[in-house]
Amino acid sequence: MTLKGGRPKTFTLPERREIKKIAKSRPTEHGLPFSTWSLTELTEFLVAEGVVGDISHEEGPGRPLAVPSADQ
């Protein structure tokens, strides 16, 4: 088993902008049958749409659940 240490991968500015845009939208705008995003539904949608290759939604120190602003 190989363990990876260090800081988790970060998102590029275009990825952060797209994540924010989708997170601020309603799932129904994307043809989904629910009116608000859960964290799990949002991450699954972002991966399925190819916005990101992988995303962790684990909560922990230094890992806020809020979507970063596009200017960060």
Secondary structure, 3 states (H helix, E strand, C coil): CCCCCCCCCCCCHHHHHHHHHHHHCCHHHHCCCCCCCCHHHHHHHHHHCCCCCCCCCCCECCECCCCCCCCC
